[in-house]
């Protein structure tokens, strides 16, 4: 249960990394991919330290953050947030997309690197767990976006 809350905190960390690198680099795709990798490695290392009994390997977190940041970039690039139906279900759609993309990346990694000892995971219905982790990641990200928008609006002078 604590690991699922940890994924929400990872989403908040992804938001902070994304905003920081976007301001520093000014190139959207590079900043998104670097923030996904950077945040994933940091939070994957923290997961390895604190959640070693969970049964999910540490490298799952970087896969999820990388695929999540890539989907966030694509949603922003093609202005999918402007569509009315996607605005309502964006966190759910991003979570499903992130989970499936991370699962496909994991399957590809297992094809390229068979029988590696660090490829420990539970194969039975694992894609459902990846979708849940992707949803929690985007829930934390969306939560941070909403709070930052309200704080910015509160600082604006009225008049």
Beta strands, then each sheet from edge to edge (+ up, - down):
end
